[in-house]
């Protein structure tokens, strides 16, 4: 894998984390009543989605994109 490809993947993981933070912030604003008109159930669902996107999606992407070790023979 070349350096540009690795940089692109790192940027995607960083953007996923950043969007997770933005979603969590919007959800917290809605829960506290700053954003009026969103139902509580929607706000809590948005909070859960943002937390999953921040904590778990980057791990899944990194595992998907991990380079397999070269010393292990293919079955």
C-alpha angles and dihedrals in degrees: 000000000000126000095254091055092050091047090051092052092048090051091051092051091048092049091049090053092046092050088050089055091049091050091049091049092051090048092051091049090051093047091051092050098248090118104051124205102038116115116239093240090055091048093051091046090051089050091053092048091049093050092049090048092050100044109026111024094064090052091051091048092049091051092048092051097041114126111239115240111262097217094064111088117233114246 
